[in-house]
Amino acid sequence: MRTPLLAPTLRYVGVNRLHGENLILRGCLHAPFPHYFAELPACTSYLLRAITCHALFSPVSYPCSAHFFFANHLFPSCSPSVCRVPQPLPPKGSAHGNGLGRYFVADAVEAAAPAVANITVNIRFHAGRWTPTYATQSGSGFVISEDGLVVTNAHVIASSMGGDEPVMITLTDGRKFSGKVHSIDARTDVALLQADTQGAKLPVARIGQSSNLRPGEWVVALGSPQGLANTVTVGIVSTVARLGSELGLMHTRAEYIQTDAAINAGNSGGPLVNLDGEVVGINSMKLEYSDGIGFAIPIDSAFQVVQQLIKYKRVRRPYVGLSFRLVNVEGAEGERAGEKELGMLVLEVKAGSPAEKAGLQEGDVVIEIDGSRVKGLGDVTEKIGLEPEKTFTVKVMRHGQRYPLMMSVTSVADERKR
């Protein structure tokens, strides 16, 4: 019997309650080695002893200045091939290691950090029947306009909705601004804040393209995990399009960037940036009880939401009126004849919907939208976008033949009025 797969437990990482919590740093030394530590000065810290112990017993050679210090001052007989003299630091941006400059992460941080914000929300609730209790929760965000528009996650500021408590926005340079909720879209977990800049111009984040990301590409997460402002973590893109359904989020068809850059409570809403310092994602959640498995909302889809929130203070979603799933189909044209290619199999077409009016039928396979190949759900949602009243060409395969169809989408609100 096969063991059934369990849906992973996700944890949104924006709500970091600071009230009444203490930060505890745990040591990493598991057991002492008194017969070696007898050689060390009595004032040597446990951390330095741990480094020394690791240097003595690790089979790997580390060209580290700490190891060099211990080797020459405590164990003069250490082999020069293991205890190498530290080299001078290379100039900023110079080639170092595997073709990357020593400061390749620092350069990305320097470009992106000025626009990163720490967001704190004071919330009031009743612990008992009459006694009000106050607490502070924090998250992160980034500035997208000089007049103070800040992007964050909806769950970061959800508890402030409908309340009188202001949102405090603190930039990397220490400047603080009072803010309020501009608009929110809970479905995509994206929200906008408006900072009261009193005429000051704020640094603005550069927006990149998440569609250009590749697995294995370096990315940097910035934010305020556990309330520790201006924190930087680095990792790679583990997967560029992790489906929400794979994470147990059955209510959404969204895709997420998976990364092993550390994302923890308080990181939510902060930017995930590439090595050019461009925002490619919004840090949102992590896999609970696991390390190195975090998720960010791709900026391509998130910024479509942001633009609608700026324009309408809500999202006007397009209505197509069909459901589909990804399948392999046989190629039927030119040199690609007989090859396997991806498409979206139409499972259902709603009566009176734009899809039905365009001529789509159950069993059709959507293979192109506006001349672009369809390789997954993300391609469909990206092409349709979030702007209703759009017309585009859909190429479908039906009974081995390809047919171009013209489809015009409407908004969900318009369909509900009918």
Protein Blocks (a to p, Z undefined) as FASTA:
>chain_A
ZZdddddddddfkbccfehpacddddfbfbdcfklmmmpcfklcfklmmmmmmmmmpcbd
cddfklmmmmmmmmmmbcfklmccddddddehiaehjhiafklmmmmmmmmmmmpccddd
dddddfblmlccddddddddddfbfnopacddfklmmmmgopabdcddddfkopacdddd
fbdcfknopacddddeeopacdddddddfklpcehiacddddjeehighiacddddfbfb
dcfklnopakbccdcdddfbdcdehjgopacddfkopafbdcfbdcehiahiacdddfkl
mmmmmmmmmmnopacdddehpacdddddddfehjlgoiacdddddfbdcehiaklmnopa
ehiacfbgghiacfbfklmmmmnomaehiacdddddeehiacddddddddfklmmmZZ
